[in-house]
Amino acid sequence: MLSFKRALVFAVFFLTAFILLRRSHTSNDPEPFRKPPPQPEDAKDSHVGASHNPSTTSYTPDPATKDREIPAQKVIKDKDMSKMSLYDKLAYQYPYDVETKFPAYIWQTWKWTPASGEFTFRDQEASWTMQHPGFVHEVITDQVAVHLLKLLYASIPEVLEAYNSLPQPVLKADFFRYLILLARGGIYSDIDTLAIKSALDWIPESVPKESVGLVVGIEADPDRPDWEEWYSRRIQFCQWTIQAKPGHPVLRDIVSRITKETLKRKREGLFVSKDKSVVEFTGPAVWTDTIFDYFNDARYFDMRSSQGNITYLNFTGITSPKKVGDVVVLPITSFSPGVQQMNAGDYDDPMAFVKHDFEGTWKPESERHIGEN
């Protein structure tokens, strides 16, 4: 039989052992609601991307910055959106993650839906569905677009104000494609396009899909001295077909540009005076400028190993896809086959992915096939 003193010693021993054993099992458990470490001040403006060489298509991560914050995914600590710039509002609302999959959406716009008897693009519209089984395919009317954008951009009213202020349907159609891709990602393609091949074939097998966030094609590569009479840029990227992951910085930038320019023109009472200015305002000219600005943005690319700025010279005459950072640029044949100029291949070319009928219904009839021989 234990004495009182001996029993007390055993009780203290077992109690101490129990406490030590419990601590050994719980010391590595995460603390509930643990706050992340504070962000360094200089991280707010730190930008990391991929080093690129204008003469190659290779994509080489920068080892010196691989653990640093990616600007397109940066955490904005101040959640009071009224204090943010428009660019930061868009980044906060729709963050970008290049490693996600391309969303299985196909977005098109037209006056009527395929269910309407007045819809005249059934073959083209059906080609996208047939080439992309399992994708969500939506043909958005003007009325639906207004309500959809109200839902997606309710927290950024200046974007909605800009969209509603645009005086011409073509301007709204241009702006809508950038807005829907920024918010939801996927594929946008004009209603007068026909899918020749699935988007699953657009990116070469040698390129990891998780390293690509934007796929664009060349619309024009005019190797003629009078190119400025026909096109706005020496190399012009098309925006009748675009594939993107939501939140991509190029989309964020162009939405910000168009919003600011629209509100500026609204205040000045001056919008569009000539049809060509549509191209500069919301069309392929500003789209091309935004992409080239991204290619040469030191926030996203390590410029130390670059041989100079990325220009049209890096893309003129290409016959296969070229990758710069997280953007794949397709040759002119991919989205403009059969134009019989600028060295574009025909519809049966292995690189032909999308056929564009160039209806240009917003243009006068005499200008709908401008530039063709």
ABEGO torsion letter per residue (X at the ends): XBBAAAAAAAAAAAAAAAAAAAAAAAAABBBBGBBBBBBBAAAAABBBBBBBBAABABBBBBAAAAABBBAAABBBABABAAABBAAAAAAAABBBBAABBBBBBBBBBBABBAABAABAAAAAAAAAAAABBGBBBBBBBAAAAAAAAAAAAAABAAAAAAAAABABAAAAAAAAAAAAAAAAEEBBBBAABBBABBAAAABBAABBAAABABBBBBABBBBBAAAAAABABABBBBAABBBBBBGBAAAAAAAAAAAAAAAAAAAAGBBBABAAAAAAAABAAAAAAAAAAAAABAAABBAAABAEBBBAAAABGBABBBBBEABBBBBAAAAABGAGBGGBBBAABAABABBBAGAGAABBAAAAABGBX
